[in-house]
Amino acid sequence: MLLVVSGVAALTLAVPAQAASDPGDGPPPVLLVGVTGLRWDDVTTLTTPALWNLSREGAIGLVAARSVATRSCPVDGWLVVSTGTRAADAPAADRTCRTLRGPSTDGVVPGWADFVDAAGSGSYGAEPGMLGDVLARAGTPVTGFGPGAAIALADSTGHVVGTHTSLPATESGITKAVRDSLATSTLVVLDAGTIRDPGYATTTRADPTATDAPQPGLDGTITDPQPEVTGPDAITEPTRGSQVQAMDERIGAALVGARRSGATVLVVSLADSGRATLQLAAATGLAPNGTEYSEDLLTSGSTRQKGLVQSVDVTPTLLDGIGLDDAAASLTGAEILPTAGPATAIGRLAYLVDTQRHSSLIARVSASYSTRLVLVQAVLFLAAAIILTRKGRSDARPLRPALRILWVASLALAAAPVASFLTNVVPWWRADRPVNAFWWTLVGWIALITAAALVGPWRKNLLGPAGLVSGVTVAVLVVDACTGSTLVIDSPMGAHRILAARFYGMSNQAFALLTAAGLLLAVAVADPLLRRGRRGLATWFVALLGLLLVVVDGTPGLGSDFGGPPALILAFAMLTIVVSGRKVNWKALLLIAVVGAVVVGGFAVLDWLRPPEDRTHLGRFFATVLDGGLADVVGRKIAVNLRVLTSWRYLVLAIGGVALTWLVIAGGRPRRGALMGTGGSMAGLRQAVPLLRPAVASIAAALGLGFLMNDSGIVVPATGIALAVPCLVAAAAQWRLGAPEGTVPDELAQAPAEPTPAPTR
């Protein structure tokens, strides 16, 4: 098997059928060609002929090279291969990356103590040297070329396992070295170099074991030092094009050396060249599942996305490829496998470049989207607090026009989150001015959803327009989860490929929106049913809607969400009890908690019972718990929660939304002469919609529990508030427009102040 790794991607060169090894002789050798900073938009037919031919013969894909930090360094990528999980070098004070260097004269990787210390202070349970230890215990013959390969193949003490030499300086030397090593080694790892963008040069850190003298390989021979291919120096920086061409020559020489060996070849870019972006991967030969890497796209069980793998997938692919399946079962990544893609090589390459462009551009617009959404929401909070509590007749100027504007604006803001997902329906990133195209696409979807909310027959119901917006949100997220998460991935409020936090299922922000929208939709439908005396039907609707959302959100392969189902179960159970006419007490809450724990545990166990390559992150989490890694996971989630807690965007949404809800919807008793009756600033609205307060309580409970159980922390309640509060403000504005003097409209006066409790024994 031949594996070539470049920062984030894996590439395998096709092997002629007549050269393939006999399956009865065991798996073929594996060649990993690792690089850093190489992307598919670097590849052209004239400047990179080796990679261009590889894109036509093999299976190709993109690599998410995220390590511990947002931007990964060359050392980080090779440490990922060594540990099988996210790992990184100790951060430098000037935020530069360490220059890769070959082993010292005693065979120890320079800086190994720093790598171990950084892993110990991290939260991913990384163990530098894990791969080397596994290979040494199994007695696997291995060969490494270059400084990156030394990191990947070092054992836990920092000593390189097997044979290691510097990479030959000539193409013919590389070809011969690879050909000879594949004849004697089961695994060969080759560091083909590093590409650095201008302004991102690497630096050599002081290390007592480092030396510039010629170094003996572990086989006792002395070779010249590794050529300096790890990046530009501080004075003269080579162009990106010249770095890519030199790297293509080295990769091409390695592929020629592997061509007649029957090896499986992976070419993977393991780290970034500067700013974080998706990297290059390709593969040829025999995949771990027995199929051929040939004229396909690459995927893995950790991403479940066509054409996308992670750098953490490299290690399990290597181990499975050389027959050490048991050692790969407990790793966070999954095997890199071929999957069907466009029929032509040009189509496959265009698909990957298009995906890479999309992922890079969404990173540019998402921060701006979040900032603008928060600022506009803040304006809404202030305007609603002023307009809805203002004394005077609402059928007189200037209050009535202000209420109408507030009504429409609130619905538009409530539609903004789901519109951000729907932008992926339109390929805005292909436009000449993609940022402008994104904003126009977003505004178009907002306008369409808002217009639908205002013109339908549901507009006569106080929660009708808000219910329509909520219904659209629920429908979009449910359908997307059931069809491969194509809208959630790389959307402003979804999961970004570059960040590598989630590649399928329900993101934390999507879960928050699904929860808030689902509860508002349940109330919008149940309230009219209660008004018509159809309590049983209303109860069943709320319960079944909650069941649907729990199943979609928690089922492995659909929502695949671990922290969401308990919150959904709690909220919908509370609302169902109230709609049925009963009261929520501590016994009911205890029963709900038990049911939630059983459901979530059941999802995780059922997923864990599947083969390792088919598990989602639910099953992998359960396996982590069984392996004693729960403390690391919990610690990492707490650290992320604390870090996000200081984000001003989410604090504004959370604090402002809660304050406005208390003031306008659930506020205390008003002063004498208050406009809207007794019992609160919006007592008339609560009388008109008896389920309003239970809905607010249910949303608060769900978002609060989601805050505690998900690693996005305050992002969950802030995102839910971004939908729920505008919907409630729209209902309040509509109520004021229909009740000029602050009284309950005639058509709503029949509704009881609260749902009538059913008799209990």
Secondary structure, 3 states (H helix, E strand, C coil): CCCEEECCEEECCCCCHHHCCCHHHCCCCEEEEEEECCCHHHCCCCCCHHHHHHHHHCEEEEEECCCCCCCCCHHHHHHHHHHCCCCCCCCCCCCCEECCCCCCCCCECCCHHHHHHHHHHCCCCCCCCHHHHHHHHHCCCEEEECHHHHHHHECCCCEECCEEECCCCCHHHHHHHHHHHHHHCCEEEEEEEECCCCCCCEECCCCCCCCCCCEECCCCCEECCCCCCCCCCCCCCCCHHHHHHHHHHHHHHHHHHHCCCCCEEEEEECCCCCCCCCEEEEEEEECCCCCEECCCEEEECCCCCCCEEEHHHHHHHHHHHCCCHHHHCCCCCCCEEEECCCCCHHHHHHHHHHHHHHHHHHHHHHHHHHHHHHHHHHHHHHHHHHHCCCCCCCCCCCHHHHHHHHHHHHHHHHHHHHHHHHHHHCCHHHCCCHHHHHHHHHHHHHHHHHHHHHHCHHHHCCCHHHHHHHHHHHHHHHHHHHCCCCCCECCCCCECCCCCCCCCCCCHHHHHHHHHHHHHHHHHHHHHHHHCCCHHHHHHHHHHHHHHHHHHHHCCCCCCCCCHHHHHHHHHHHHHHHHCCCCCCHHHHHHHHHHHHHHHHHHHHHHHCCCHHHCCHHHHHHHHHHCCCHHHHHHHHHHHHHHHCCCHHHHHHHHHHHHHHHHHHCCCCCCCCCCCCCCCCCHHHHHHCCCHHHHHHHHHHHHHHHHHHCCCCCHHHHHHHHHHHHHHHHHHHHHHHHCCCCCCCHHHCCCCCCCCCCCCC
